[in-house]
Amino acid sequence: MAELAAIERAMITIRRSQSRRALSRLAPEGDQTVFGVLDALEELGRPATVGEVGTALGVDQPRASRLVARAVEQGLVIRQADQQDGRRTLLVLTGPGRSQLADAHRSRQEIFSRAMSDWPEADRETFARLLTSFTAALGSLTDRPPAE
């Protein structure tokens, strides 16, 4: 089917641009290697463990620990004892971390706005609805544990 081939090509183009960090070159300065930690904590919407951040990022525990350590060193995240389980440490966004996220959202949305500047509003709304639906459906397939 031609539409599936077109979607595949578009997804490959997006993946390549992301692997080249094309958006981060257009975005404000900041340590892009730790930005995923901030994004993951925001998406989870609550304090989280290093393991949960690693799972959200799709990286192993040692890599997640290094990324979190950098975010802590930069003052973007703090570690707090879990009040329900003193053995666990939770990661919490700081004010500067939330500020950096807000700046990134503004920057990325401005880039997307420029990319769609000649699109009618109805097309933007349709694209947002379809892309959100597609990524949710794709995530439900790719986030499953492997079949045994």
Secondary structure, 3 states (H helix, E strand, C coil): CHHHHHHHHHHHHHHHHHHCCHHHHHCCCCCHHHHHHHHHHHHHCCCECHHHHHHHHCCCHHHHHHHHHHHHHCCCEEEEECCCCCCCEEEEECHHHHHHHHHHHHHHHHHHHHHCCCCCHHHHHHHHHHHHHHHHHHHHHHCCCCCC
